[in-house]
């Protein structure tokens, strides 16, 4: 989740969160220091939403001897740009946060040293987008979807939308707020969802119609969800008037988790026919000073221990097939059986053109 996006998230808490960390593996080298091959510190470079439980980080240190230092670097796009600028002399050992919408930029710039993490046989095959070269390791998935305010639709006796096509209906005029595809991971994910749904030629006509139906575009997720969306805790305080928002399939459990008192039903729902699947990756940075520690960290990111800890910190889904989801997710979250997807090579070839065309149609 990058929003990952999306990845995706604790910005309800700090909104809607993301988490990751750890390492399993180790080194026989007992020397100490802050950097270098003999260091017992491994540096993870990531986006600002990165988070992990203390118990997981302590378990990583206990198992491997490595302490994890987290270097946060803005949103996923900004963090990736900084690594591209420092290519060959990275600021850390592992980078986490490149999702399938941005992956080609990382790979084309040669940011990573190939490494086949231990336990990849337990990772879902459809998430292993670099399976031949192992330059990156899949860590989580998240779905960018339209969320809806249940109370609004109940009060209006109006059924919420179920699909991309539904959003064009007059009944939903002036109800949707989305993020700018040029500046936001969920905004880009939603754009790619419309490309997958409407085709590489049809998406432009779709957005013309959506604009005519009153879609509102704001810079990022925080503004869209916490200021414009009437179903969020922040939106209620701000007296927001948009009952539809582009967010994540995991947003309803977050609303429940941070409510006081916790409701028996999530106040928001998910239009599962509007979802785009994001996959987030981690990789060993080329030129990493602590390569052994970086490899240990990548191993642990796909361990069952870390993967099961991740959802309530990151609000994303595990990629490991035997990892169990917490009850909060299974009870309040949405299951997306057939998310929209776009092949990574198509994203790599067309992303900039799609975003430019979208901007000229919708923003300018």
Secondary structure, 3 states (H helix, E strand, C coil): CCCCCCCCCCHHHHECCCCCCCCCCCCCCCCCCCCCCCCCEEEEEECCCCCCCHHHHHHHHHHHCCEEEEEECCCHHHHHHHHHHCCCCCCCCEEEEEECCCHHHHHHCCCECCCCCCCHHHECHHHCCCCCCCCCEEEEEEEEEEEEEHHHHHHCCCCCCCECHHHHCHHHCCCEEEECCCCCHHHHHHHHHHHHHHCCCHHHHHHHHHHHCCCEEECCHHHHHHHHECCCHHHHHHCCCECEEEEECCHHHHHHHCCCCCCCCCCEEEEEEEEEEEEEEEEEECCCCCHHHHHHHHHHHCCHHHHHHHHHHHCCEECECCCCCCHHHHHHCCCCCCCECCCHHHHHHHHHHHHHHHHHHHHC
